Amino acid sequence: MSNAVFYNSYKLKKGASIPDFTLAYEDLVQGEISKNKGYVSSTLFVDGDTWADNIVFETVDDLHAFLAAAEAAQTSGPSELAAKFYSFLNFNTCRTNVFSVQKSFGGEKID
């Protein structure tokens, strides 16, 4: 089975502090996301005012379990770490994709 990637792109709210945002992302990944079964890695990207992150899981099943748990947790409201991260996002610009890795070339091999 190949790895699975949860990919998000978004813009931040006007006036958002970049250092505070990146710290909130790091705290969320280290405090919650990385504790999920099958977690491999996470990367944060920026291009001008567009940000993106990807979270790699060992399998598609691991990623779907993560997404199901995250959705279930939303019924009682986001965790403190998630709420802090979400506070920076302009939700009108958010785009999300779930990918299965088909092939990887060079660098860190994730499949």
Order of alpha helices (4+ residues) and beta strands (2+ residues): beta-alpha-beta-beta-alpha-alpha-beta
